[in-house]
Structure formats: C-alpha cells, structure tokens
Amino acid sequence: MKNRKALLFGLFVLLGLVVGVYITHIVFYLLGLENTPIISLVFFITTPVVLLAFFAYLIMFIMITSMSQELMFENQFSLGRKSNFYNSHALEVRVRHKRFWRYRNKPAYVVVFSPSNNQIIRSTSRNSVMSIMNGYLSDYLTEKITKSGYRIRNDNSVCYYHGYFVLYSFSDHEFIEKFTNDLAKDLFKIAEDHQIHVFLQPYFGITRVTNPKENLFTSIDNAISARNYAEKNFQEKIYYDEQIIKTVTDDDIKEIERAMENKEFLVYYQPKFSLKANEVVGSEALIRWNSPKYGFSGPDKFLPKAEEGGIMHDIDMYVFKAVCEDLSETKRRGRRLLPVSVNFSLYEFYAPNFLNDLVNTLKSYEIDPKYIEIEITESTSQANSFLAVSYLKKIKEQGLKILMDDFGTGYSNIANLNKLPIDKIKIDKSLIDNIVEDEKTRESVRYLINLCVANGMESIAEGVDNPKQVEILRRLHCDVIQGYYYSRPISKEAYDNFLLENKYEKKNAKKGGNN
C-alpha cells in the first residue's frame, strides 16, 4: 500500500525534525542563546507543531498498518492470496479523502462487476476455482491502475465487496465505457493464460453519483441492483435508473427457504412414452408449489425469484433429493422402477461441488445412477464449450444419462453436437406445435431426428398434445414422446397408478404388442 510507505517516510522525516529541534535546543543552550526572545518564540511555536505532526502521522501509520493487516487476512479468504487489495472500508476512506481534497462537488460513477453469475459467486469457497480467478482479476486491476491511460491512480479506486468488484470513478462516461469494454475482453484471456476452467460471463452494473453527499454504500447497492438486473436479462452492462428496482427482496428469499423447510414444494412427474416399445419408459420431474398463501402454483411463480436471489442450487437439489426419495420408496415397495430426468439450472454445472452433491445424494438413497437423467438446456453446453464437455464427461462416468432440453430453438449448434457427450435430445415444443400444419417445420423435425440417429442419440419430442402430432412423429421415427396427449404432470401417487392403468399400454397389449 503506497500510502503506508509515504506515511512511513513522512514519519521518519518528522522524527528527524523532532530530533533536530532538541539538538538545536542543546546547541543554543551551550551557546547561551536559549533566552533570546526571537529564538524562544520560534522554539515555542515549532516544537509543539512538530510533535503534533509527528504523533498525527504515527496514529495514521498505525491505522493504515492495521487496515493493511485486515486486508491481508480478508483477501486471503476472498481472493485466495494475501494482498493489500482494497475492501469496502478502505475504499470508503479513500473516497472521503478524494472528496475532501480534490473532488468536493464532482459527479462520479460506481461500477459493480463480477467475472461470473450470482449462482457461482454465492457457491464459492475460499479454495474454489472462482476464488483463484478473483485473485488474478485483482492483480489485473492493480496493474491497470498504474497505467496513466486509465488515470485510476488519481481519479479512481477499486475494491472487492461481497463477491463483487467495485470501481469508484471520478472520470467521465467515455472512460467508464472503455474500462468495462476492455475488462470484458481481457477477462477470458486472464482465464486462458492461467488455465482456469470456470464459466465466465461478466456483468456490469453502473450508477452515476450526482449528489456528493450520497452514502457510498447506497451507490454501491444501486450498482449491484443494476448488475443483477443485467444478469437476469442476459445483458452485459446496465446503467442504473429509477426503473431498475429490486424485484426480489430478502422476504421473498426467506419465504422460499421456509417453503423448502416445510416441504411445500412438490415434485410432479410427466410420463414419457416410447413409440418403438409402446410403453412408458420414464418421466420428467417438475416442481410445483402448494403454498398456504398463494395456493397451488407452477414454477413461474418462484423460480425467477430463486434464480435472482442466488438459491437455485438449493431448489435444484431439493427436487433431486425428492426424486431420489421417491425412487427409493418405489424400489422398497417392489413397484415398477423407471428413469427420471431432473432439470438443472443454467450454470449449475460450474458450481464447484455440484457433481459431489449428486453422487453423495445417490449413495445416501442407494439409487442406481441408471435411473437418473440429468436434463440441461442447450445454452448450458454453449456457455463454455471446453468446460461443458469436460464436466459432462465426468457426469457420464458416474453412470448418469444426459439429456439436452429445448433443442432446435434459437441458434442450435448442430455442427458441435457430436462433440458433446449427450445421450438424448429433446426437440422443443415450439417445433412440435407447428408440425401438423407446416411442412418446413416437419422437415426440420425430420432432420433433427435423423441427426440423433447419426450421432447415436435418442430423440424425444416434448409438448405433444394431439393424435395427429403423434402419428406424424411415428412416421418420422421419433423414439419417445412427452406431452399432454399422454399425461399432464401428475403427483407421485397418480404416476404410480398411471404406470399400472394407462390406456396406451393396455391398448398395445390388446393388439398383441403391434401398434
């Protein structure tokens, strides 16, 4: 910390002055000049001033040394190494100093950013890969502030605060744009240079401080709100304004957490029917909320809040454990046991303990991994292709199957499909909806099914609602169908009865297995 070195230098200078004053006293005494009025007046004024300055510098040195030790300890935990990188307290002291001496009435910008999303930020530990990444990012920022082109030494300060990096800038809008754009580009190079394999997606929240008396943490909180809004809407950069408000409060998060504790969330199952075997071959687990306050509601009521509040991992594992518990109960009763696909949110695969949590849960319920299918969205595999392939392979090594959901929407990366260790592809409902009326859509679905065949993957059509769609998909040789035509999502008890009594398998049995 350069301020500490400067104070130490000033401390030695003042100590020299103190010693010099007393030596001068002695010399004047020996020369008999100590009673001279002018000299006495000089000594009377300079002695207390020098002593006061000395002790003031001493107190400041002790405070800065104490702060430095605090930063060393805190950054070893937060950034994976000992360093003097600022925390929020050090930033507040620096901003107050700058406001007092140089920028008393000047507007400023506060930029809050992170190298990844909230789910990863809140699931990291001091030994995690993301913590190491934060350490290298702090080095990058420290190096940047020494470059005159950024003028950060005089005009700006950076710190690490509760999982976010904060820039307090007295510069202009042009500088803010340059800083954020450069950082967004350099972030991936930092990870590549240091061989850090973690999902990276920077999000920036920016607020303009027009009131010099505004509390620093109010400004930071506004910038955090903008940053979280940017993540929620998949935008890299958002400037705060009055329209950006917190859509999720602490009460919302506590309400969802209480609902999990009280087991108000229920797991429903939607059957999957094989067109080749003419029987139910599995199901998808879907979460519902049986709330005393809101009644029975679907995931759109609470999942966006859970995602923004950073507790999606808790929701995902809640569903996974419930599925394992249901499978364990089904096995104990000697009933028909079929695979269940469980959805996991985007970025879950980049959380450090995700795979261990899966394996440990399976072991605790004594569930064979072949009965669990991990369902991911296509965007999960595209977010970081190198890491995705590596992690998906580790999942498959545990005996779990992997499904890619919503395939065929947006810009499907068909060329890279054979590189991913995927077992099954779910063709998106938006395509199935138009398969009867639109020939181009039909041909698109045919192509996707053939693509699955070529890559040794099973094709699953989701959102199948009527017999015409079923017949077309049968002609196209689709493997499995899921949708309201066969069954809506139903409770565990209803699903068990469905496996015993569903008309589709009975109809096939009456026809001697030919359909």
N, C-alpha and C positions, 0 to 999 in steps of 0.2 A: 504494500500500500504506500504510494508515493507521499501522501500526506503525512504518514508516520515518519518517513525518512526526513521530510522537510522540517517537521517539528523537532525531531531529534537533533538535526543540525542547528536549528534555532535555539534549542535548549543548551547546547554546548556553547554557542555564541554568547547567550545571556549569562551562562555560568562563568565564562571568561570575563564578561563585563563586571559581574559581581566581584570576582577575584581581583580584577583590575581596580575597582573602586576602593577595595580595602587596602590593596598595595599602595594606591595613591594616598590614602589616609595615612598610612605608615610613613611614606616618603615625606609628605608635608609635615607630619609631626616631627620627624627627625630634622627637617629644615626649619622648624619653628614657624611654619606658615599656616597652621591649622586654625588660628584665631583671626585670620584675615576675613573681613566681612563678606567680600565677594566670593571667596573660596568656601566659606562656611555655608553661604546661601546655595552655591552650586551643589555642595555635598548634601545639603538638606533636601534639595529637590530630586537630585539624580538617584540617591541611594534608595529611597522607597519606591521610586518608579522602576528602577532596575530589578529590585527584589520582587515587586508586584508582578512585573512582566515574567520574571523567572518562574514564580510559583504558578502563574496562569498557564504558562507553557507546560510546566510539569504536570498540572492537572489534565490539560488537553492531551498530553502524551500518554498518560495513564489511561484515559478514556479510550483513545484510539487503539492502544495496545490491547485493552480489554475487548474492544469491538473486534479487533483482528483475531484474537483467540476464539471469540464467539463464532466468527465467520469460518475459521479453520474447522471447528467442530461440526458446524451446521453443514458446510459444503462437503465434508467427508461423507455425511449421510445422504445429502441430496444429489451431489454431483459425482460421487464415487471417488473423491480425492480431496486432500486438504488444499485450500486456496483462499485468497482474500476476495473472491468474487462477492459483490455486494448482496446483502439480503435487503428486505424492505426497510428495516430500521436504518441501515447505512444509507440507503437511497433517500430516505426522508431527511436525514441530516444534511446530505449533500444538496438536495433541492432547496431546503431552507437557506442554506449558505448562499447558493447561487441567487435565490430570490432577493436576499438582503443586500448583497454586494453588487450585483450586476443586472439582474433581470426583474427588477421590482414589479413592473407592470406589464411585462411582455407575455403575450399568449404562448402556450406550449402545447405539445402533443404527447399523449401517453399511448404507447403501443404495447399490447399484450400478445404474446405469441407462444407457440409450443411446436415441437417437431412432429407431434402426432396428435391423435384424438384423445378425448377425455377418458374413454374406456381404458386405454393403455396407461394414461397418466395416473389414474387412480388405482390401478392394479399393480404398479411397480413397487419394488422394494429397493433398498439401498444397494443390493447386489445385482439388480436386474440389468438387462441389456440397455434399456432405456435410460437408466441412471448413468451408465457409461457414455451413452450418446449425449446426454445433457452435459457431462463433463467436457467432452470435446467441443460442444457448442459454446460453452462458456469460454474455452480457450480461443475459439474463433472470434467471439465478440470482444474479448480482451485485446486480441491482435487488431481488430478493426478500429477500436477506439484510439489506437496510437497513430492511425493514418490521418494525415492532415486533410485529405479529401473528404473525410467524414466529419471533421471538426467536433468529434464527440468529446474530446478531452475538455474542451471549454463549454460546449453548448449542450451536451447530452450525458446521460448516465444510464447504466443498465444494472439490473439486479435479477435474482431468482426468487420467486414468490409463490409458494403453494403449488408447485408443479408447472408454473408458467415463468417465462422470461418477460421482463418489463423494461421498456425503453422510455425514459422521460426526456423529451427533446425540446429545446428552445429554438430549434431550426424551423424551416418553412415546409410547406406541403411538398415541394419538389424533393427535398431531402428524404421525407418520410416515404415517398413512393420509391425512390432509389434504394433506400435501405431495405425495405420489405421485398422488393423485386430481387435484389442481389442475394438476400438471405434465402429466399425460396429456391433460387438456382443452386446456391452453394451447399445447401443442406444435404442434398443427395451425394454430392462429391465428398463431403465430410464422412458420410457413412461408408462410401465406397473406398476411400483412402484408408480407413481404419478397419475395414471388413466387418462392419456392424450390420447384422442381418435382422432388421426390425422394420415394421411398417412405418413409413414416413409420409406424412401429409400435413404440411404446415398450415395453420390457420392464424390469421391476424385480426385482432380487434383494435380499433383506433378511436380515440376520443380527443377532441380539441378542448384544451383548458383555457377558457376566456376570462374566468374570474381568478385572479392571482391568489385570492384567499381560500379558494376551494380546497377542501381536505384532500391530501394526496390519495388516501385510500378510497375516497369517493370516486376520484378519477380512474383509479385502477379498477374498481368494481364496475364502472361503466364500460371500460375497455374489455373486461372479461365477459360482460354480457354480450358485447358486440362480437367477440371472438367465438363464444358459444353459439351465437346466432349464425355465424358464418359456417361453423361445423354442421349445425343442424340442416342448413340449406345447401351444403356442399359447395360453398363459395370460399375462396382462399382468403379474401380480405373484405372486411365490413367496417365502415365508419359509423360510430355510434350517433344516434339521434333519438329524439323523444319517442319515435315509433317503435324503437327496439327496446322492448321491455322483457323482463324475466317471465317466461311462460311457465316456469316450474319453480315453485317455492320450496322451502325446507319442509313445510307442512305436507306438500304433495309427496315428497320423498318418504317422509315418516309414515304417511298413510299407506303407501305401497309396501313399505317394510313391515308395518303392522299386519297388513293383509297376508303377507307371506307367513308371518309368525302364527297367525290364526288359521292358516290353510284355507283362506277364502278363494285362492286361485285353484281352479280345477283343470285337469288335463282331459281333453276330449280326443277321440280317435276317429279319423276318417278312413274307411277301408279302401284298399287298392285291389283291383280285380284283374287277373291275368286273362287276356283274350286267348292265349295259347292253351293254358291249363284249365281254363274255365272254372276258376276258383279264386277265392280271396287269398292273396299271397302276402299281405301285410297291411300296414296303416301308417298314417302320419299323425303325430301328436301335436295338438293345437291347444293353446291356453285360453281359458275363459275366466272371468271374474264374477263370482257370486257374492256381490257386495251388499251388506245390510243397508248401506247408504244409497248406492246407485242402482241396485238390482243386478240382474244378470246382463253382463256386457262383454263385448268382444275385445280383442287386443288393441284396437284403435283408441280405446278409452284410456289406456295406461302405458302401453309400450313406448309411445313418443316421450312421455314424461320420464320413464325409466331410463331411456337412452340418453336424454339430455341431462338427467340427474346423475349419470355415471353408474347406475346399478343394473345394467343389462346383464352383466355376468351373473349376478345373483338370481335374476329371473331365469336365465338360460339353465343354470344349474338346478334351480327349483324344479323346472319341467323335467330335466334329465333324471333327477333323483326320483321324481314321482313316477316316471315311466319305468325305471328300474324296479321300484317298489311294486308296481302293478305286474310287471313281468315275473317277479319273484313270487307274488301271490298266485298268479296263473299257473306257474310251474308247480307250486306246492299242492294246488288242487288237482293237478293232473289234467288240466284243460289244454286245448289246442294252443300252441305257442308259435307266434309268427313275428317276423321282424317289425320293428317300429322305427320310422325315420323321425329324427328330432332336429328342429331348426336351431341354428346358432347364428347369432347376430354378426354382422359385418365387423371385422377387426378382432373378434373373439379369438381367432387363431393366432393373433400376435401377442396375446397376453402370456406372460412367462410361465404360468402354472396350469394352463388350460389342459394340456394333454395329461399331466399328472392327476388333475381333478377327475378327468374322465376315467382313467384306469383305476384309480382308487375307489371311485364310486361303483364301478362294475364289480370289483373284487369284494367290496363290502356287502353287496346284494347277491353275490355268486351268480352273476349273469354272464352267459357265454357271449362274447363280443359279436358273434354272427347274428345276434338278434337286434343289434343296434345299427342304424344307418344315420350317418351324420349328413345333414342337409345344409348346403351352403348356397349362397347366391353367386351368380356369375361374377359380379363385381368384386367379391371376396378374392377370387382367384386372379383377377386382373390387377388388384391394388398393388401387389408386389409379386411379380410372377416367380422370381427366384425363390423368395421365401415361401410362397404358396406351395410350389412343387415340393420343396424340402419338407415342409410341415405336413402336407397331405400324405406324403410317403410314410412319415412316422406314424400317422394315424392308421394307415392301412397295415402297417407292420404289427399293430396291436389286434388285427383281425376284424376291424370295423369297416363297413362299407361306406362309400361316399357318394352322395347324390348332388348334382348341380341343379338348383332350382331356377325357375324363370328363364330358361334358355330360349333364345330366339327373340328376346326383346332388346331394344337399343342396338348397339353395335357389337354383335356377338363375335368373339374372336375365334372363328371356326378354324382358322389355319393352325392355331396353337392347341386345339382341343386334344389332339393325340399326345401332346406333351404332358398333359395333366393326368394324374392317377385317379381318374373318375370311373366309378362303376356304372352309374346310371344317370341319365339325363331326363329332366322333367321339361316337357315342351309347354311353354307358357300359355295360360288361359286366353290371352288376347289373340293368339293364333287359332285356338280351338273354337272360339266364339264365331269366327267367320269361315270355318272350314266347309260348311254346307253350301253357302251362297257364293263364295268367292273362289274361283278356280286357281288364281295365283296363290292364295293362301294355302289351298290344298296341296299345290305343288311344293310350296315352301315346307310344309309339314312332311311331305313325302321325302324331300331332300334331307331333312333333319333325321328322320327315321333311318334312312339309308346310311347317313353319316354315323349314326350309332352302331349300325351293323358293321360298317367298315372298321370301326375302332373297338369292336368287341364290347360295346356298352348296351345296357338295357334302356329302351325308350319308354317313357311314362308320359301319358297325356293327362294334364290336370284341367279341372274345370269342365268336365264332360257332363252335360246336363240333359241330353235327349237321345233317343234311339237312333236318329239319323247320324249324329256325330259318331256314335258307337259303330254303326255299320261302315261308315267311311274309314274310320281308324282301323277296323278289322281288315278291310281291303288293302289298306296301306301297310299292313303287317306290324302295327304298333304292338308292343309287348304287353303293357299294363295301362289300365285306365283308372283314373281317380276323379270323382265328381259327384254332384247331387243326383245323377241318374241312378247310381248305385246306393249312395247314402250320404246324408249330411254328416258333419262331425257329431259324434254321439258320445255319451258317457261310457265309462269303462264297463259298467254292468250291461248297458244296451249293446255295446260292441261284442261282449261275450255271447249275448243272445243272438246277435246278428250272425256270428260265426256258426251258430247251431241251426238257425232257422232261415237264413236268407234265401229268397226265392230263386236267385240266379244259379246257385249251385244245385238247388233242388231241381230246377228246370233242366239243367245239364244231366243230372243223374237219371231223370225220366227218359232223356233222349239217348241214354246209353253212353254218355260222355262225348257225343258228337254234336257240335253246335256250329 
